Amino acid sequence: MFNLLKHKSLAAFQHAEFRTYVVARFFFIMVLTMQATLISWKVFEITHDPFSIGLIGLVEFVPAVIMAIYSGYIIDKSDKKKLLHLSISANLILTILFTYITSKQASNSLSEHTILLLIYFIAFCTGIARAFSGPTSFALVSMLVPKEKIPNAISWHSSSWQIAGVGGPAIGGILYGAMGITFTFTLMIIMMSISVLILFFISPKPPSTVMKGEPMLKSIREGFKFVWNTKEILGVITLDLFAVFFGGATALLPYFSDVILKTGAQGLGILRAAPGIGAIVVMLVINFIPMKSNQGKWMLWCVAGFGFSIIVFGISSWFWISFAALLLSGLLDGISIIVRSTVLQLHTPEQMKGRVSALNSIFIISSNELGAFESGFASRLMGVVPSVVFGGAMTIGIALYTWWKRPSVRNISY
């Protein structure tokens, strides 16, 4: 085992705390994606309205963005391991609450209207917790491995996230349909508890520099100023923002699964897993055969390909074509994720990673959650299929615009 870890593609795993962190985060993300799948299915089951699914994204987006501005300041001046521990523990409580209210629905103890309001409340609280968990994870990674191993750590960090992103929706949808709600939620609580417990094996990670007496607003302004002046960072996070905002067709998967493809909860789980499967494949390949140059050009080609795959998904009425399109979207998006994450890590000073990662999380949350709302809103204006095709076309247009107008992004190479 130790000889295997000596391989340069596994360099980050030579460090015990990084291995522990990856396992803890794997279970954490697994449960979050299981929960997201089941929440969207429950909302659609109650309302049969694609707009109500998109509203989940908006409800999570608002507190996540508001708190992210504050969380970056807190992360840079606090013990990052402790903050991650607290945020995952908060998510464990929310998972238990979700389990409780769905069991009440099963026993008809609560009305569907009350269940719906409680689900939106859980999404709101998840947004608050997410404002801390994502940026803290980003800032913590570079403290677990030496600087020269950060690119390798980021690749495996992203890969483990994608593997969990695949396993969560697939397991959530399949177990919900085959084993029932009680078994599914019991497994979710056990996995989240494991994540909380094993984080005790990581030592405290206090800030690298103490921010003595610096006013909070000044500290936050410094973070904004750094991102604005670092064109590579600003370019990659805005590209991701607009590409995923318009290409967020996965928010409407419950509608496609139920109405167009007619595959139910099991099909929903498989479709949700498809982008993650594609991302895993490409990330594993890149871990062993890393990109050595022209990463910016590769990223832009992949964003355009991502948009094309969303168009194919939108017009497909065949399950396996839809699955293949989503698989391709994940494969192409996986390359973009690795390039963006590596640029952020390598161009950000250690003492600013909390603030920069918090700002990045605002862009990510905006693209995902607000993008989910945009998908639901656009589907109401122009219909579900036209809205997805429109979103894919906009993503291609954004990639082309960035190629010609943002050379600092196109010329990224590390």
Secondary structure, DSSP 4 states (H G I P E B T S, - for coil): -HHHHTSGGGGGGGSHHHHHHHHHHHHHHHHHHHHHHHHHHHHHHHH--HHHHHHHHHHHHHHHHHHHHHHHHHHHTS-HHHHHHHHHHHHHHHHHHHHHHHHHHHTT-S-HHHHHHHHHHHHHHHHHHHHHHHHHHHHHHTTTS-GGGHHHHHHHHHHHHHHHHHHHHHHHHHHHHHT-HHHHHHHHHHHHHHHHHHGGGSPP---SS--TT--HHHHHHHHHHHHHH-HHHHHHHHHHHHHHHHT-GGGGHHHIIIIIS--HHHHHHHHHHHHHHHHHHHHHHHHHS---S-HHHHHHHHHHHHHHHHHHHHH--SHHHHHHHHHHHHHHHHHHHHHHHHHHHHHS-GGGHHHHHHHHHHHHHIIIIIHHHHHHHHHHHH-HHHHHHHHHHHHHHHHHHHHHH-HHHHT---
